[in-house]
């Protein structure tokens, strides 16, 4: 997933072992913050749908909209790497 900060720098999130996501029109929305949640019911649903054993190693990474405090993108994965994007 790529995003651009307020200084127009582009960054990339690379999610490890992603098995599910929930999306509510996140494209071109301003973000306030991200959260990491353990034990979220979405992780249980994603594990079962993917045929994985329900495990505490899966977390829900959520991105929260700036203006209405709503979680607009949630990704179920075991981890995430974050890096600055390279220019083409």
PyMOL Python script that loads the backbone (N, CA, C, O; Angstrom):
from pymol import cmd

cmd.read_pdbstr("""\
ATOM      1  N   UNK A   1       0.845  -1.151   0.000  1.00  0.00           N
ATOM      2  CA  UNK A   1       0.000   0.000   0.000  1.00  0.00           C
ATOM      3  C   UNK A   1       0.899   1.224   0.000  1.00  0.00           C
ATOM      4  O   UNK A   1       1.876   1.265   0.748  1.00  0.00           O
ATOM      5  N   UNK A   2       0.594   2.218  -0.817  1.00  0.00           N
ATOM      6  CA  UNK A   2       1.376   3.454  -0.828  1.00  0.00           C
ATOM      7  C   UNK A   2       0.550   4.595  -0.249  1.00  0.00           C
ATOM      8  O   UNK A   2      -0.678   4.603  -0.336  1.00  0.00           O
ATOM      9  N   UNK A   3       1.245   5.548   0.337  1.00  0.00           N
ATOM     10  CA  UNK A   3       0.580   6.765   0.800  1.00  0.00           C
ATOM     11  C   UNK A   3       1.542   7.930   0.679  1.00  0.00           C
ATOM     12  O   UNK A   3       2.758   7.753   0.617  1.00  0.00           O
ATOM     13  N   UNK A   4       0.974   9.117   0.648  1.00  0.00           N
ATOM     14  CA  UNK A   4       1.758  10.343   0.528  1.00  0.00           C
ATOM     15  C   UNK A   4       1.497  11.194   1.767  1.00  0.00           C
ATOM     16  O   UNK A   4       0.349  11.404   2.157  1.00  0.00           O
ATOM     17  N   UNK A   5       2.577  11.684   2.382  1.00  0.00           N
ATOM     18  CA  UNK A   5       2.419  12.509   3.577  1.00  0.00           C
ATOM     19  C   UNK A   5       2.173  13.971   3.200  1.00  0.00           C
ATOM     20  O   UNK A   5       2.111  14.318   2.021  1.00  0.00           O
ATOM     21  N   UNK A   6       2.035  14.810   4.209  1.00  0.00           N
ATOM     22  CA  UNK A   6       1.701  16.214   3.980  1.00  0.00           C
ATOM     23  C   UNK A   6       2.813  16.977   3.279  1.00  0.00           C
ATOM     24  O   UNK A   6       2.586  18.077   2.775  1.00  0.00           O
ATOM     25  N   UNK A   7       4.018  16.403   3.239  1.00  0.00           N
ATOM     26  CA  UNK A   7       5.140  17.032   2.525  1.00  0.00           C
ATOM     27  C   UNK A   7       5.297  16.465   1.109  1.00  0.00           C
ATOM     28  O   UNK A   7       6.279  16.750   0.424  1.00  0.00           O
ATOM     29  N   UNK A   8       4.321  15.663   0.683  1.00  0.00           N
ATOM     30  CA  UNK A   8       4.317  15.030  -0.641  1.00  0.00           C
ATOM     31  C   UNK A   8       5.368  13.923  -0.781  1.00  0.00           C
ATOM     32  O   UNK A   8       5.699  13.535  -1.902  1.00  0.00           O
ATOM     33  N   UNK A   9       5.900  13.408   0.338  1.00  0.00           N
ATOM     34  CA  UNK A   9       6.789  12.245   0.303  1.00  0.00           C
ATOM     35  C   UNK A   9       5.929  10.987   0.203  1.00  0.00           C
ATOM     36  O   UNK A   9       4.893  10.888   0.861  1.00  0.00           O
ATOM     37  N   UNK A  10       6.350  10.036  -0.609  1.00  0.00           N
ATOM     38  CA  UNK A  10       5.593   8.803  -0.789  1.00  0.00           C
ATOM     39  C   UNK A  10       6.266   7.667  -0.022  1.00  0.00           C
ATOM     40  O   UNK A  10       7.485   7.502  -0.061  1.00  0.00           O
ATOM     41  N   UNK A  11       5.441   6.891   0.675  1.00  0.00           N
ATOM     42  CA  UNK A  11       5.901   5.765   1.476  1.00  0.00           C
ATOM     43  C   UNK A  11       5.127   4.510   1.097  1.00  0.00           C
ATOM     44  O   UNK A  11       4.056   4.579   0.494  1.00  0.00           O
ATOM     45  N   UNK A  12       5.688   3.366   1.461  1.00  0.00           N
ATOM     46  CA  UNK A  12       5.067   2.082   1.151  1.00  0.00           C
ATOM     47  C   UNK A  12       4.945   1.252   2.428  1.00  0.00           C
ATOM     48  O   UNK A  12       5.899   1.135   3.197  1.00  0.00           O
ATOM     49  N   UNK A  13       3.772   0.684   2.642  1.00  0.00           N
ATOM     50  CA  UNK A  13       3.562  -0.333   3.665  1.00  0.00           C
ATOM     51  C   UNK A  13       3.521  -1.672   2.948  1.00  0.00           C
ATOM     52  O   UNK A  13       2.785  -1.833   1.974  1.00  0.00           O
ATOM     53  N   UNK A  14       4.305  -2.635   3.422  1.00  0.00           N
ATOM     54  CA  UNK A  14       4.277  -4.000   2.879  1.00  0.00           C
ATOM     55  C   UNK A  14       3.820  -4.922   4.005  1.00  0.00           C
ATOM     56  O   UNK A  14       4.537  -5.134   4.983  1.00  0.00           O
ATOM     57  N   UNK A  15       2.622  -5.463   3.851  1.00  0.00           N
ATOM     58  CA  UNK A  15       2.035  -6.303   4.890  1.00  0.00           C
ATOM     59  C   UNK A  15       2.470  -7.752   4.714  1.00  0.00           C
ATOM     60  O   UNK A  15       2.463  -8.288   3.606  1.00  0.00           O
ATOM     61  N   UNK A  16       2.851  -8.377   5.831  1.00  0.00           N
ATOM     62  CA  UNK A  16       3.327  -9.767   5.821  1.00  0.00           C
ATOM     63  C   UNK A  16       2.156 -10.721   6.063  1.00  0.00           C
ATOM     64  O   UNK A  16       1.358 -10.529   6.980  1.00  0.00           O
ATOM     65  N   UNK A  17       2.075 -11.741   5.227  1.00  0.00           N
ATOM     66  CA  UNK A  17       1.058 -12.787   5.386  1.00  0.00           C
ATOM     67  C   UNK A  17      -0.359 -12.215   5.478  1.00  0.00           C
ATOM     68  O   UNK A  17      -1.163 -12.687   6.281  1.00  0.00           O
ATOM     69  N   UNK A  18      -0.668 -11.210   4.670  1.00  0.00           N
ATOM     70  CA  UNK A  18      -2.008 -10.610   4.684  1.00  0.00           C
ATOM     71  C   UNK A  18      -3.037 -11.645   4.237  1.00  0.00           C
ATOM     72  O   UNK A  18      -2.868 -12.294   3.205  1.00  0.00           O
ATOM     73  N   UNK A  19      -4.107 -11.795   5.022  1.00  0.00           N
ATOM     74  CA  UNK A  19      -5.142 -12.777   4.687  1.00  0.00           C
ATOM     75  C   UNK A  19      -6.524 -12.151   4.532  1.00  0.00           C
ATOM     76  O   UNK A  19      -7.482 -12.852   4.210  1.00  0.00           O
ATOM     77  N   UNK A  20      -6.641 -10.860   4.753  1.00  0.00           N
ATOM     78  CA  UNK A  20      -7.942 -10.226   4.579  1.00  0.00           C
ATOM     79  C   UNK A  20      -7.862  -8.730   4.800  1.00  0.00           C
ATOM     80  O   UNK A  20      -6.901  -8.209   5.365  1.00  0.00           O
ATOM     81  N   UNK A  21      -8.895  -8.059   4.341  1.00  0.00           N
ATOM     82  CA  UNK A  21      -8.985  -6.618   4.554  1.00  0.00           C
ATOM     83  C   UNK A  21     -10.439  -6.183   4.523  1.00  0.00           C
ATOM     84  O   UNK A  21     -11.316  -6.906   4.050  1.00  0.00           O
ATOM     85  N   UNK A  22     -10.672  -4.983   5.038  1.00  0.00           N
ATOM     86  CA  UNK A  22     -11.984  -4.353   5.021  1.00  0.00           C
ATOM     87  C   UNK A  22     -11.747  -2.920   4.582  1.00  0.00           C
ATOM     88  O   UNK A  22     -10.900  -2.226   5.144  1.00  0.00           O
ATOM     89  N   UNK A  23     -12.492  -2.474   3.580  1.00  0.00           N
ATOM     90  CA  UNK A  23     -12.226  -1.172   2.973  1.00  0.00           C
ATOM     91  C   UNK A  23     -13.511  -0.362   2.855  1.00  0.00           C
ATOM     92  O   UNK A  23     -14.552  -0.887   2.461  1.00  0.00           O
ATOM     93  N   UNK A  24     -13.426   0.925   3.201  1.00  0.00           N
ATOM     94  CA  UNK A  24     -14.554   1.841   3.104  1.00  0.00           C
ATOM     95  C   UNK A  24     -14.120   3.097   2.361  1.00  0.00           C
ATOM     96  O   UNK A  24     -13.954   4.152   2.973  1.00  0.00           O
ATOM     97  N   UNK A  25     -13.935   2.994   1.051  1.00  0.00           N
ATOM     98  CA  UNK A  25     -13.552   4.108   0.170  1.00  0.00           C
ATOM     99  C   UNK A  25     -12.347   4.891   0.696  1.00  0.00           C
ATOM    100  O   UNK A  25     -12.462   6.093   0.938  1.00  0.00           O
ATOM    101  N   UNK A  26     -11.187   4.236   0.881  1.00  0.00           N
ATOM    102  CA  UNK A  26     -10.029   4.934   1.436  1.00  0.00           C
ATOM    103  C   UNK A  26      -9.232   5.766   0.431  1.00  0.00           C
ATOM    104  O   UNK A  26      -8.370   6.549   0.832  1.00  0.00           O
ATOM    105  N   UNK A  27      -9.503   5.611  -0.857  1.00  0.00           N
ATOM    106  CA  UNK A  27      -8.696   6.289  -1.868  1.00  0.00           C
ATOM    107  C   UNK A  27      -8.802   7.811  -1.731  1.00  0.00           C
ATOM    108  O   UNK A  27      -9.892   8.370  -1.610  1.00  0.00           O
ATOM    109  N   UNK A  28      -7.644   8.455  -1.754  1.00  0.00           N
ATOM    110  CA  UNK A  28      -7.531   9.919  -1.711  1.00  0.00           C
ATOM    111  C   UNK A  28      -8.164  10.551  -0.474  1.00  0.00           C
ATOM    112  O   UNK A  28      -8.611  11.697  -0.527  1.00  0.00           O
ATOM    113  N   UNK A  29      -8.204   9.827   0.622  1.00  0.00           N
ATOM    114  CA  UNK A  29      -8.725  10.363   1.885  1.00  0.00           C
ATOM    115  C   UNK A  29      -7.553  10.775   2.764  1.00  0.00           C
ATOM    116  O   UNK A  29      -6.496  10.144   2.735  1.00  0.00           O
ATOM    117  N   UNK A  30      -7.742  11.828   3.540  1.00  0.00           N
ATOM    118  CA  UNK A  30      -6.736  12.259   4.503  1.00  0.00           C
ATOM    119  C   UNK A  30      -6.786  11.338   5.720  1.00  0.00           C
ATOM    120  O   UNK A  30      -7.856  11.034   6.246  1.00  0.00           O
ATOM    121  N   UNK A  31      -5.598  10.900   6.154  1.00  0.00           N
ATOM    122  CA  UNK A  31      -5.515  10.022   7.318  1.00  0.00           C
ATOM    123  C   UNK A  31      -5.052  10.792   8.544  1.00  0.00           C
ATOM    124  O   UNK A  31      -4.237  11.710   8.450  1.00  0.00           O
ATOM    125  N   UNK A  32      -5.582  10.404   9.683  1.00  0.00           N
ATOM    126  CA  UNK A  32      -5.165  10.992  10.949  1.00  0.00           C
ATOM    127  C   UNK A  32      -4.105  10.132  11.621  1.00  0.00           C
ATOM    128  O   UNK A  32      -3.114  10.642  12.145  1.00  0.00           O
ATOM    129  N   UNK A  33      -4.330   8.809  11.600  1.00  0.00           N
ATOM    130  CA  UNK A  33      -3.418   7.914  12.310  1.00  0.00           C
ATOM    131  C   UNK A  33      -3.679   6.474  11.879  1.00  0.00           C
ATOM    132  O   UNK A  33      -4.637   6.169  11.168  1.00  0.00           O
ATOM    133  N   UNK A  34      -2.791   5.612  12.338  1.00  0.00           N
ATOM    134  CA  UNK A  34      -2.966   4.179  12.155  1.00  0.00           C
ATOM    135  C   UNK A  34      -2.989   3.516  13.515  1.00  0.00           C
ATOM    136  O   UNK A  34      -2.440   4.046  14.480  1.00  0.00           O
ATOM    137  N   UNK A  35      -3.621   2.362  13.592  1.00  0.00           N
ATOM    138  CA  UNK A  35      -3.659   1.602  14.835  1.00  0.00           C
ATOM    139  C   UNK A  35      -3.324   0.142  14.544  1.00  0.00           C
ATOM    140  O   UNK A  35      -3.463  -0.327  13.414  1.00  0.00           O
ATOM    141  N   UNK A  36      -2.886  -0.560  15.571  1.00  0.00           N
ATOM    142  CA  UNK A  36      -2.643  -1.999  15.488  1.00  0.00           C
ATOM    143  C   UNK A  36      -3.437  -2.637  16.619  1.00  0.00           C
ATOM    144  O   UNK A  36      -3.301  -2.262  17.783  1.00  0.00           O
ATOM    145  N   UNK A  37      -4.267  -3.609  16.255  1.00  0.00           N
ATOM    146  CA  UNK A  37      -5.140  -4.227  17.244  1.00  0.00           C
ATOM    147  C   UNK A  37      -4.924  -5.734  17.274  1.00  0.00           C
ATOM    148  O   UNK A  37      -4.827  -6.379  16.230  1.00  0.00           O
ATOM    149  N   UNK A  38      -4.850  -6.282  18.468  1.00  0.00           N
ATOM    150  CA  UNK A  38      -4.774  -7.733  18.659  1.00  0.00           C
ATOM    151  C   UNK A  38      -6.122  -8.210  19.176  1.00  0.00           C
ATOM    152  O   UNK A  38      -6.800  -7.496  19.915  1.00  0.00           O
ATOM    153  N   UNK A  39      -6.507  -9.416  18.785  1.00  0.00           N
ATOM    154  CA  UNK A  39      -7.762  -9.975  19.282  1.00  0.00           C
ATOM    155  C   UNK A  39      -8.995  -9.366  18.647  1.00  0.00           C
ATOM    156  O   UNK A  39     -10.094  -9.521  19.179  1.00  0.00           O
ATOM    157  N   UNK A  40      -8.848  -8.683  17.536  1.00  0.00           N
ATOM    158  CA  UNK A  40      -9.988  -8.071  16.848  1.00  0.00           C
ATOM    159  C   UNK A  40     -10.815  -9.161  16.159  1.00  0.00           C
ATOM    160  O   UNK A  40     -10.240 -10.073  15.567  1.00  0.00           O
ATOM    161  N   UNK A  41     -12.136  -9.091  16.221  1.00  0.00           N
ATOM    162  CA  UNK A  41     -12.979 -10.092  15.562  1.00  0.00           C
ATOM    163  C   UNK A  41     -12.721 -10.220  14.056  1.00  0.00           C
ATOM    164  O   UNK A  41     -12.925 -11.296  13.494  1.00  0.00           O
ATOM    165  N   UNK A  42     -12.283  -9.158  13.401  1.00  0.00           N
ATOM    166  CA  UNK A  42     -11.987  -9.241  11.968  1.00  0.00           C
ATOM    167  C   UNK A  42     -10.869 -10.245  11.700  1.00  0.00           C
ATOM    168  O   UNK A  42     -10.897 -10.935  10.681  1.00  0.00           O
ATOM    169  N   UNK A  43      -9.894 -10.339  12.590  1.00  0.00           N
ATOM    170  CA  UNK A  43      -8.801 -11.299  12.423  1.00  0.00           C
ATOM    171  C   UNK A  43      -9.330 -12.730  12.495  1.00  0.00           C
ATOM    172  O   UNK A  43      -8.877 -13.594  11.744  1.00  0.00           O
ATOM    173  N   UNK A  44     -10.270 -12.986  13.379  1.00  0.00           N
ATOM    174  CA  UNK A  44     -10.867 -14.321  13.497  1.00  0.00           C
ATOM    175  C   UNK A  44     -11.616 -14.669  12.218  1.00  0.00           C
ATOM    176  O   UNK A  44     -11.462 -15.771  11.692  1.00  0.00           O
ATOM    177  N   UNK A  45     -12.423 -13.746  11.714  1.00  0.00           N
ATOM    178  CA  UNK A  45     -13.178 -13.969  10.475  1.00  0.00           C
ATOM    179  C   UNK A  45     -12.227 -14.230   9.314  1.00  0.00           C
ATOM    180  O   UNK A  45     -12.452 -15.148   8.526  1.00  0.00           O
ATOM    181  N   UNK A  46     -11.170 -13.436   9.201  1.00  0.00           N
ATOM    182  CA  UNK A  46     -10.209 -13.593   8.100  1.00  0.00           C
ATOM    183  C   UNK A  46      -9.476 -14.929   8.196  1.00  0.00           C
ATOM    184  O   UNK A  46      -9.280 -15.599   7.182  1.00  0.00           O
ATOM    185  N   UNK A  47      -9.071 -15.323   9.397  1.00  0.00           N
ATOM    186  CA  UNK A  47      -8.391 -16.616   9.572  1.00  0.00           C
ATOM    187  C   UNK A  47      -9.289 -17.758   9.133  1.00  0.00           C
ATOM    188  O   UNK A  47      -8.854 -18.649   8.403  1.00  0.00           O
ATOM    189  N   UNK A  48     -10.521 -17.737   9.567  1.00  0.00           N
ATOM    190  CA  UNK A  48     -11.447 -18.816   9.201  1.00  0.00           C
ATOM    191  C   UNK A  48     -11.708 -18.832   7.700  1.00  0.00           C
ATOM    192  O   UNK A  48     -11.730 -19.903   7.093  1.00  0.00           O
ATOM    193  N   UNK A  49     -11.905 -17.674   7.095  1.00  0.00           N
ATOM    194  CA  UNK A  49     -12.171 -17.596   5.654  1.00  0.00           C
ATOM    195  C   UNK A  49     -10.981 -18.081   4.835  1.00  0.00           C
ATOM    196  O   UNK A  49     -11.155 -18.662   3.763  1.00  0.00           O
ATOM    197  N   UNK A  50      -9.774 -17.842   5.339  1.00  0.00           N
ATOM    198  CA  UNK A  50      -8.558 -18.245   4.622  1.00  0.00           C
ATOM    199  C   UNK A  50      -8.141 -19.682   4.938  1.00  0.00           C
ATOM    200  O   UNK A  50      -7.159 -20.183   4.389  1.00  0.00           O
ATOM    201  N   UNK A  51      -8.892 -20.345   5.825  1.00  0.00           N
ATOM    202  CA  UNK A  51      -8.536 -21.711   6.199  1.00  0.00           C
ATOM    203  C   UNK A  51      -7.344 -21.781   7.128  1.00  0.00           C
ATOM    204  O   UNK A  51      -6.713 -22.829   7.261  1.00  0.00           O
ATOM    205  N   UNK A  52      -7.034 -20.659   7.775  1.00  0.00           N
ATOM    206  CA  UNK A  52      -5.916 -20.606   8.722  1.00  0.00           C
ATOM    207  C   UNK A  52      -6.429 -20.904  10.129  1.00  0.00           C
ATOM    208  O   UNK A  52      -7.589 -20.652  10.454  1.00  0.00           O
ATOM    209  N   UNK A  53      -5.541 -21.442  10.947  1.00  0.00           N
ATOM    210  CA  UNK A  53      -5.871 -21.608  12.356  1.00  0.00           C
ATOM    211  C   UNK A  53      -5.966 -20.215  12.977  1.00  0.00           C
ATOM    212  O   UNK A  53      -5.127 -19.352  12.715  1.00  0.00           O
ATOM    213  N   UNK A  54      -6.991 -20.005  13.797  1.00  0.00           N
ATOM    214  CA  UNK A  54      -7.122 -18.709  14.466  1.00  0.00           C
ATOM    215  C   UNK A  54      -5.914 -18.542  15.375  1.00  0.00           C
ATOM    216  O   UNK A  54      -5.663 -19.372  16.249  1.00  0.00           O
ATOM    217  N   UNK A  55      -5.171 -17.464  15.163  1.00  0.00           N
ATOM    218  CA  UNK A  55      -3.888 -17.291  15.834  1.00  0.00           C
ATOM    219  C   UNK A  55      -3.717 -15.855  16.302  1.00  0.00           C
ATOM    220  O   UNK A  55      -4.182 -14.914  15.660  1.00  0.00           O
ATOM    221  N   UNK A  56      -3.042 -15.709  17.433  1.00  0.00           N
ATOM    222  CA  UNK A  56      -2.760 -14.364  17.935  1.00  0.00           C
ATOM    223  C   UNK A  56      -1.649 -13.686  17.148  1.00  0.00           C
ATOM    224  O   UNK A  56      -1.357 -12.513  17.381  1.00  0.00           O
ATOM    225  N   UNK A  57      -1.022 -14.408  16.215  1.00  0.00           N
ATOM    226  CA  UNK A  57       0.029 -13.775  15.411  1.00  0.00           C
ATOM    227  C   UNK A  57      -0.554 -12.814  14.376  1.00  0.00           C
ATOM    228  O   UNK A  57       0.162 -11.963  13.849  1.00  0.00           O
ATOM    229  N   UNK A  58      -1.853 -12.944  14.080  1.00  0.00           N
ATOM    230  CA  UNK A  58      -2.496 -12.018  13.145  1.00  0.00           C
ATOM    231  C   UNK A  58      -3.016 -10.799  13.895  1.00  0.00           C
ATOM    232  O   UNK A  58      -3.642 -10.919  14.949  1.00  0.00           O
ATOM    233  N   UNK A  59      -2.748  -9.641  13.340  1.00  0.00           N
ATOM    234  CA  UNK A  59      -3.196  -8.373  13.911  1.00  0.00           C
ATOM    235  C   UNK A  59      -4.006  -7.621  12.862  1.00  0.00           C
ATOM    236  O   UNK A  59      -3.925  -7.912  11.669  1.00  0.00           O
ATOM    237  N   UNK A  60      -4.780  -6.658  13.322  1.00  0.00           N
ATOM    238  CA  UNK A  60      -5.537  -5.812  12.405  1.00  0.00           C
ATOM    239  C   UNK A  60      -4.882  -4.438  12.392  1.00  0.00           C
ATOM    240  O   UNK A  60      -4.809  -3.757  13.415  1.00  0.00           O
ATOM    241  N   UNK A  61      -4.404  -4.043  11.210  1.00  0.00           N
ATOM    242  CA  UNK A  61      -3.783  -2.734  10.999  1.00  0.00           C
ATOM    243  C   UNK A  61      -4.850  -1.823  10.407  1.00  0.00           C
ATOM    244  O   UNK A  61      -5.341  -2.066   9.305  1.00  0.00           O
ATOM    245  N   UNK A  62      -5.207  -0.777  11.141  1.00  0.00           N
ATOM    246  CA  UNK A  62      -6.292   0.105  10.720  1.00  0.00           C
ATOM    247  C   UNK A  62      -5.773   1.500  10.412  1.00  0.00           C
ATOM    248  O   UNK A  62      -4.836   1.991  11.042  1.00  0.00           O
ATOM    249  N   UNK A  63      -6.405   2.123   9.431  1.00  0.00           N
ATOM    250  CA  UNK A  63      -6.095   3.495   9.052  1.00  0.00           C
ATOM    251  C   UNK A  63      -7.346   4.328   9.288  1.00  0.00           C
ATOM    252  O   UNK A  63      -8.429   3.995   8.807  1.00  0.00           O
ATOM    253  N   UNK A  64      -7.182   5.422  10.039  1.00  0.00           N
ATOM    254  CA  UNK A  64      -8.303   6.217  10.518  1.00  0.00           C
ATOM    255  C   UNK A  64      -8.356   7.546   9.769  1.00  0.00           C
ATOM    256  O   UNK A  64      -7.352   8.247   9.649  1.00  0.00           O
ATOM    257  N   UNK A  65      -9.549   7.880   9.266  1.00  0.00           N
ATOM    258  CA  UNK A  65      -9.755   9.117   8.508  1.00  0.00           C
ATOM    259  C   UNK A  65      -9.569  10.338   9.403  1.00  0.00           C
ATOM    260  O   UNK A  65      -9.889  10.315  10.591  1.00  0.00           O
ATOM    261  N   UNK A  66      -9.047  11.396   8.804  1.00  0.00           N
ATOM    262  CA  UNK A  66      -8.722  12.608   9.558  1.00  0.00           C
ATOM    263  C   UNK A  66      -9.949  13.372  10.039  1.00  0.00           C
ATOM    264  O   UNK A  66      -9.937  13.924  11.140  1.00  0.00           O
ATOM    265  N   UNK A  67     -10.984  13.413   9.252  1.00  0.00           N
ATOM    266  CA  UNK A  67     -12.070  14.341   9.560  1.00  0.00           C
ATOM    267  C   UNK A  67     -13.250  13.717  10.284  1.00  0.00           C
ATOM    268  O   UNK A  67     -14.025  14.436  10.915  1.00  0.00           O
ATOM    269  N   UNK A  68     -13.412  12.397  10.212  1.00  0.00           N
ATOM    270  CA  UNK A  68     -14.564  11.794  10.890  1.00  0.00           C
ATOM    271  C   UNK A  68     -14.190  10.656  11.842  1.00  0.00           C
ATOM    272  O   UNK A  68     -15.071  10.002  12.400  1.00  0.00           O
ATOM    273  N   UNK A  69     -12.892  10.418  12.031  1.00  0.00           N
ATOM    274  CA  UNK A  69     -12.391   9.434  12.994  1.00  0.00           C
ATOM    275  C   UNK A  69     -12.894   8.015  12.718  1.00  0.00           C
ATOM    276  O   UNK A  69     -13.041   7.219  13.645  1.00  0.00           O
ATOM    277  N   UNK A  70     -13.157   7.698  11.452  1.00  0.00           N
ATOM    278  CA  UNK A  70     -13.630   6.372  11.067  1.00  0.00           C
ATOM    279  C   UNK A  70     -12.480   5.521  10.540  1.00  0.00           C
ATOM    280  O   UNK A  70     -11.589   6.030   9.859  1.00  0.00           O
ATOM    281  N   UNK A  71     -12.498   4.241  10.850  1.00  0.00           N
ATOM    282  CA  UNK A  71     -11.521   3.310  10.295  1.00  0.00           C
ATOM    283  C   UNK A  71     -11.939   3.037   8.848  1.00  0.00           C
ATOM    284  O   UNK A  71     -12.968   2.408   8.601  1.00  0.00           O
ATOM    285  N   UNK A  72     -11.133   3.517   7.894  1.00  0.00           N
ATOM    286  CA  UNK A  72     -11.524   3.396   6.489  1.00  0.00           C
ATOM    287  C   UNK A  72     -10.812   2.260   5.763  1.00  0.00           C
ATOM    288  O   UNK A  72     -11.227   1.864   4.674  1.00  0.00           O
ATOM    289  N   UNK A  73      -9.751   1.738   6.354  1.00  0.00           N
ATOM    290  CA  UNK A  73      -9.060   0.586   5.784  1.00  0.00           C
ATOM    291  C   UNK A  73      -8.493  -0.239   6.926  1.00  0.00           C
ATOM    292  O   UNK A  73      -7.813   0.286   7.808  1.00  0.00           O
ATOM    293  N   UNK A  74      -8.782  -1.553   6.903  1.00  0.00           N
ATOM    294  CA  UNK A  74      -8.301  -2.469   7.938  1.00  0.00           C
ATOM    295  C   UNK A  74      -7.704  -3.676   7.236  1.00  0.00           C
ATOM    296  O   UNK A  74      -8.339  -4.267   6.363  1.00  0.00           O
ATOM    297  N   UNK A  75      -6.490  -4.045   7.613  1.00  0.00           N
ATOM    298  CA  UNK A  75      -5.779  -5.146   6.972  1.00  0.00           C
ATOM    299  C   UNK A  75      -5.371  -6.160   8.033  1.00  0.00           C
ATOM    300  O   UNK A  75      -4.808  -5.800   9.066  1.00  0.00           O
ATOM    301  N   UNK A  76      -5.662  -7.432   7.767  1.00  0.00           N
ATOM    302  CA  UNK A  76      -5.301  -8.510   8.687  1.00  0.00           C
ATOM    303  C   UNK A  76      -4.002  -9.134   8.188  1.00  0.00           C
ATOM    304  O   UNK A  76      -3.946  -9.668   7.080  1.00  0.00           O
ATOM    305  N   UNK A  77      -2.959  -9.063   9.012  1.00  0.00           N
ATOM    306  CA  UNK A  77      -1.638  -9.565   8.621  1.00  0.00           C
ATOM    307  C   UNK A  77      -0.833  -9.885   9.880  1.00  0.00           C
ATOM    308  O   UNK A  77      -1.224  -9.533  10.993  1.00  0.00           O
ATOM    309  N   UNK A  78       0.302 -10.561   9.677  1.00  0.00           N
ATOM    310  CA  UNK A  78       1.160 -10.892  10.820  1.00  0.00           C
ATOM    311  C   UNK A  78       2.180  -9.805  11.117  1.00  0.00           C
ATOM    312  O   UNK A  78       2.772  -9.798  12.197  1.00  0.00           O
ATOM    313  N   UNK A  79       2.397  -8.895  10.193  1.00  0.00           N
ATOM    314  CA  UNK A  79       3.363  -7.828  10.402  1.00  0.00           C
ATOM    315  C   UNK A  79       3.328  -6.847   9.248  1.00  0.00           C
ATOM    316  O   UNK A  79       2.581  -7.017   8.285  1.00  0.00           O
ATOM    317  N   UNK A  80       4.154  -5.817   9.366  1.00  0.00           N
ATOM    318  CA  UNK A  80       4.203  -4.800   8.320  1.00  0.00           C
ATOM    319  C   UNK A  80       5.593  -4.171   8.294  1.00  0.00           C
ATOM    320  O   UNK A  80       6.212  -3.951   9.335  1.00  0.00           O
ATOM    321  N   UNK A  81       6.066  -3.888   7.091  1.00  0.00           N
ATOM    322  CA  UNK A  81       7.290  -3.112   6.896  1.00  0.00           C
ATOM    323  C   UNK A  81       6.893  -1.774   6.301  1.00  0.00           C
ATOM    324  O   UNK A  81       5.923  -1.681   5.549  1.00  0.00           O
ATOM    325  N   UNK A  82       7.647  -0.741   6.642  1.00  0.00           N
ATOM    326  CA  UNK A  82       7.356   0.620   6.198  1.00  0.00           C
ATOM    327  C   UNK A  82       8.636   1.212   5.637  1.00  0.00           C
ATOM    328  O   UNK A  82       9.677   1.183   6.293  1.00  0.00           O
ATOM    329  N   UNK A  83       8.564   1.751   4.426  1.00  0.00           N
ATOM    330  CA  UNK A  83       9.758   2.346   3.829  1.00  0.00           C
ATOM    331  C   UNK A  83       9.373   3.472   2.883  1.00  0.00           C
ATOM    332  O   UNK A  83       8.245   3.552   2.396  1.00  0.00           O
ATOM    333  N   UNK A  84      10.336   4.325   2.644  1.00  0.00           N
ATOM    334  CA  UNK A  84      10.130   5.404   1.683  1.00  0.00           C
ATOM    335  C   UNK A  84      10.149   4.816   0.276  1.00  0.00           C
ATOM    336  O   UNK A  84      10.993   3.976  -0.035  1.00  0.00           O
ATOM    337  N   UNK A  85       9.232   5.251  -0.564  1.00  0.00           N
ATOM    338  CA  UNK A  85       9.155   4.739  -1.931  1.00  0.00           C
ATOM    339  C   UNK A  85      10.313   5.283  -2.756  1.00  0.00           C
ATOM    340  O   UNK A  85      10.740   6.424  -2.581  1.00  0.00           O
ATOM    341  N   UNK A  86      10.805   4.453  -3.649  1.00  0.00           N
ATOM    342  CA  UNK A  86      11.851   4.904  -4.560  1.00  0.00           C
ATOM    343  C   UNK A  86      11.201   5.598  -5.739  1.00  0.00           C
ATOM    344  O   UNK A  86      10.118   5.214  -6.182  1.00  0.00           O
ATOM    345  N   UNK A  87      11.862   6.611  -6.238  1.00  0.00           N
ATOM    346  CA  UNK A  87      11.316   7.350  -7.378  1.00  0.00           C
ATOM    347  C   UNK A  87      11.579   6.570  -8.657  1.00  0.00           C
ATOM    348  O   UNK A  87      12.650   5.985  -8.818  1.00  0.00           O
ATOM    349  N   UNK A  88      10.600   6.555  -9.578  1.00  0.00           N
ATOM    350  CA  UNK A  88      10.783   5.802 -10.833  1.00  0.00           C
ATOM    351  C   UNK A  88      11.863   6.379 -11.717  1.00  0.00           C
ATOM    352  O   UNK A  88      12.124   5.851 -12.798  1.00  0.00           O
TER     353      UNK A  88
END
""", "prot")
cmd.dss("prot")
cmd.show_as("cartoon", "prot")
cmd.util.cbc("prot")
cmd.orient("prot")
